[in-house]
């Protein structure tokens, strides 16, 4: 499949797909899987209460996931 970039001087033809939906769906799937893995990691950290040297990282993860 040929990829072409269009700009304001070279408008895309009517039949052109302006978004690569296949790549977008693949990226969305990877994002969801990553989010699930991160939540699982956080739950494990929470369950086992990290020692003092990991507490900063634990707090940062907690802030991001809220």
C-alpha distance (Angstrom), angle and dihedral (degrees) to the residues before:
residue distance angle dihedral
X1 . . .
X2 3.79 . .
X3 3.82 116.4 .
X4 3.79 118.8 -150.2
X5 3.80 128.6 -178.9
X6 3.78 117.0 -141.4
X7 3.78 125.7 -162.5
X8 3.79 138.0 178.9
X9 3.82 91.6 -77.0
X10 3.80 95.6 47.2
X11 3.79 109.6 42.7
X12 3.78 120.3 -156.8
X13 3.80 117.2 -108.6
X14 3.81 116.9 -108.0
X15 3.81 93.3 -104.9
X16 3.83 94.1 51.5
X17 3.79 119.4 113.8
X18 3.78 106.7 -130.6
X19 3.82 93.1 -165.9
X20 3.78 126.6 46.1
X21 3.80 95.5 -133.1
X22 3.81 94.2 -176.0
X23 3.80 92.0 58.0
X24 3.81 90.4 42.8
X25 3.82 92.5 53.6
X26 3.80 91.3 47.0
X27 3.81 90.5 51.2
X28 3.81 91.4 47.9
X29 3.83 90.9 52.2
X30 3.81 91.4 50.1
X31 3.81 90.5 48.4
X32 3.80 92.0 52.8
X33 3.80 92.5 47.7
X34 3.80 90.8 48.9
X35 3.79 90.9 49.4
X36 3.82 91.3 51.4
X37 3.80 91.9 49.2
X38 3.80 92.1 49.2
X39 3.80 91.7 50.1
X40 3.80 90.0 50.0
X41 3.82 91.1 50.1
X42 3.78 90.7 48.9
X43 3.80 91.9 50.4
X44 3.81 89.9 52.0
X45 3.78 91.0 49.6
X46 3.78 90.4 48.4
X47 3.80 91.5 48.5
X48 3.80 94.0 51.6
X49 3.83 98.0 37.4
X50 3.82 103.9 -133.6
X51 3.81 119.1 -119.4
X52 3.78 121.5 -101.9
X53 3.84 94.8 -86.7
X54 3.83 91.0 58.8
X55 3.81 96.0 41.4
X56 3.84 92.7 92.2
X57 3.81 91.1 54.0
X58 3.77 91.0 44.7
X59 3.82 90.8 53.1
X60 3.82 92.1 48.6
X61 3.82 91.4 50.9
X62 3.80 89.7 48.6
X63 3.84 91.1 52.8
X64 3.81 92.9 49.5
X65 3.80 94.6 48.3
X66 3.82 94.8 49.6
